[in-house]
Amino acid sequence: MKIKDRLYQKLTRFYLAFFKIDEKNQNLMERTDLLVPLDYGIEKSGDLPQATKKALSMARYALRRPHGVEYIAWANSDYFTWDINFLQINKENWMKASGFYIPPKFIYVPCKNSITEARNIRDILNKKGFSPKYILVICDAPHAPRTKKIWEHFFPDSEIQILITWSDWDENHPSIWQKSKFRWLFGNILHHMAISLFGIERLANKTHTLK
């Protein structure tokens, strides 16, 4: 492993530990009412980012458990360079090629950022009269502390488990925050500070700067 990669992992693990995200405790909850592999947009090439593929792969593992999952939900970012329908088709094609089983109770929503991702999923579940007690959210490691704060805000009565993956980022991603691992880590810390200072609802309409 390169020195910069080791440094990235050490800094990220310190960030996770500071906000009590236990990387080693990744045992799945016995019961999962709602499973959410987070969305990371789409690359300039039209391919899914590695973080999205890893989240979907881990979701497939969770779906194989004996107790199953009540709902699986995800959001499709509508502010990137590709249409969200293209993003949805891309995900579905990737899942089919990977042997991914999609349960009947499956929903997807558009989103503009991590905040509206959680809020829009909550809103559509409310319309269905479903209140998940146990939620499993899968996200990339630097994203975990901010993700936990956001999901606890929109689902205050739920038990939320954050399952993390480790992914690479490069210039192929259109968001300026996702063009390198260090930029992605710094961006997450900055956005985490922003929602802590100004509140989650006030930042719900902010989107990533594209380049």
C-alpha positions in Angstrom: 0.0 0.0 0.0 1.3 3.5 -0.9 2.2 6.0 1.8 -0.6 8.4 0.7 -3.1 5.5 0.8 -2.1 4.6 4.4 -2.3 8.2 5.4 -5.8 8.4 3.9 -7.0 5.4 5.8 -5.4 6.6 9.1 -7.1 10.0 8.8 -10.4 8.5 7.8 -10.3 6.0 10.7 -9.6 8.8 13.1 -12.6 10.7 11.7 -14.8 7.6 12.1 -13.6 6.9 15.6 -14.1 10.5 16.7 -17.8 10.2 15.8 -18.1 6.7 17.2 -18.4 4.9 13.9 -17.0 1.4 14.7 -15.5 0.1 11.6 -14.8 -3.3 13.1 -18.3 -3.8 14.3 -19.8 -4.6 10.9 -22.0 -7.5 11.9 -25.5 -7.0 10.4 -28.5 -6.4 12.6 -30.6 -9.5 13.1 -33.5 -7.7 11.5 -33.6 -5.1 8.8 -36.8 -3.2 7.8 -35.1 -0.9 5.4 -31.9 -1.4 3.4 -30.3 1.6 1.7 -27.2 1.4 -0.5 -26.3 5.1 -0.9 -26.0 6.7 -4.3 -22.8 8.3 -5.6 -24.0 9.6 -8.9 -22.4 8.6 -12.2 -19.0 9.0 -13.7 -18.3 11.1 -16.8 -17.9 7.8 -18.8 -21.4 6.8 -17.9 -20.2 4.0 -15.5 -21.3 3.7 -11.9 -18.6 4.9 -9.4 -16.8 2.2 -7.4 -18.5 3.3 -4.2 -22.0 2.7 -5.7 -21.0 -0.8 -6.9 -19.5 -1.7 -3.5 -22.7 -0.5 -1.7 -24.9 -2.5 -4.1 -22.6 -5.6 -3.6 -22.9 -5.3 0.1 -26.7 -4.8 -0.2 -26.9 -8.1 -2.1 -25.1 -9.9 0.7 -27.6 -8.4 3.3 -30.5 -9.5 1.2 -29.3 -13.1 1.4 -29.8 -13.4 5.2 -32.5 -15.7 6.5 -34.6 -12.9 7.9 -34.5 -10.9 4.7 -35.4 -7.3 4.3 -38.7 -5.5 4.3 -37.9 -2.7 1.9 -34.8 -1.8 -0.2 -34.6 1.8 -1.3 -32.1 4.1 -3.0 -31.9 7.5 -4.6 -30.7 8.6 -8.0 -28.8 11.9 -8.1 -30.5 14.3 -10.5 -27.8 16.9 -10.7 -25.1 15.1 -12.5 -24.4 15.1 -16.3 -26.7 12.1 -17.0 -30.4 11.7 -16.8 -31.6 9.9 -13.6 -33.5 7.4 -15.8 -30.1 6.5 -17.3 -28.7 6.1 -13.9 -31.5 3.9 -12.8 -31.2 1.7 -15.8 -27.4 1.5 -15.3 -27.9 0.3 -11.7 -30.5 -2.3 -12.7 -28.3 -3.6 -15.5 -25.3 -3.9 -13.1 -27.4 -5.7 -10.6 -28.8 -8.2 -13.1 -25.3 -8.9 -14.3 -24.3 -9.5 -10.7 -27.1 -11.8 -9.9 -28.8 -9.3 -7.6 -32.2 -10.2 -6.3 -34.6 -7.2 -5.9 -37.4 -7.8 -3.4 -40.9 -6.8 -4.4 -40.9 -3.9 -1.9 -38.4 -1.8 -3.7 -38.5 2.0 -4.1 -36.2 4.6 -5.6 -36.4 8.4 -5.5 -34.6 11.4 -7.1 -32.2 13.4 -4.9 -30.0 16.4 -5.0 -27.6 15.5 -2.1 -27.2 13.2 0.9 -29.9 15.2 2.8 -32.6 14.9 0.2 -31.6 11.3 -0.3 -32.7 10.4 3.2 -35.7 12.9 3.3 -37.2 11.7 0.0 -36.9 8.1 1.0 -38.6 8.9 4.3 -41.4 10.8 2.6 -42.3 8.0 0.1 -42.3 5.5 3.0 -44.6 7.7 5.0 -47.0 7.8 2.0 -47.0 4.0 2.1 -47.7 4.0 5.8 -44.4 2.3 6.6 -42.2 3.3 9.5 -38.9 1.3 9.6 -37.7 0.4 13.0 -34.3 -1.0 11.9 -32.4 0.7 9.0 -29.2 -0.5 7.4 -27.4 2.2 5.4 -24.4 1.3 3.3 -21.9 4.1 2.4 -18.3 4.9 1.7 -16.1 5.3 4.8 -15.6 9.1 4.8 -19.3 9.6 4.2 -20.3 7.6 7.3 -20.4 10.2 10.2 -22.3 12.7 8.1 -24.6 9.9 6.8 -25.4 8.8 10.4 -26.3 12.3 11.5 -28.6 12.9 8.5 -30.4 9.6 8.8 -30.9 10.0 12.6 -32.4 13.4 11.9 -35.0 12.0 9.4 -35.6 8.7 11.2 -35.4 9.7 14.9 -37.3 6.7 16.2 -35.3 4.1 14.2 -32.2 2.1 15.0 -29.7 2.9 12.3 -26.7 0.9 11.4 -24.0 2.3 9.1 -22.1 -0.3 7.1 -19.0 1.1 5.4 -17.0 0.4 2.3 -13.7 1.7 1.0 -13.5 3.1 -2.5 -11.2 4.9 -4.8 -12.0 8.3 -6.4 -10.5 10.0 -9.4 -10.9 12.7 -12.0 -13.6 10.7 -13.9 -16.3 11.8 -11.3 -18.0 15.1 -12.2 -18.3 16.3 -8.6 -15.3 18.4 -7.5 -15.5 16.7 -4.1 -15.1 13.2 -5.5 -12.1 13.6 -7.8 -9.7 12.2 -5.2 -9.8 10.3 -1.9 -8.3 13.2 0.1 -10.7 15.7 -1.4 -13.6 13.4 -0.7 -12.5 13.0 3.0 -12.0 16.8 3.3 -15.4 17.5 1.6 -17.2 15.2 4.0 -15.6 16.8 7.1 -16.5 20.2 5.7 -20.1 19.3 5.0 -20.4 17.6 8.3 -19.3 20.8 10.0 -21.8 22.8 7.9 -24.8 20.7 8.9 -23.8 20.8 12.5 -23.5 24.6 12.5 -26.4 25.6 10.2 -28.7 22.6 10.5 -29.6 19.9 8.1 -32.8 21.4 6.8 -31.2 24.7 5.8 -28.6 22.9 3.6 -31.1 20.5 1.9 -31.1 22.4 -1.4 -27.3 22.6 -1.8 -25.8 20.5 -4.6 -22.3 19.4 -5.5 -20.2 21.7 -7.7 -19.5 19.9 -11.0 -16.4 20.2 -13.1 
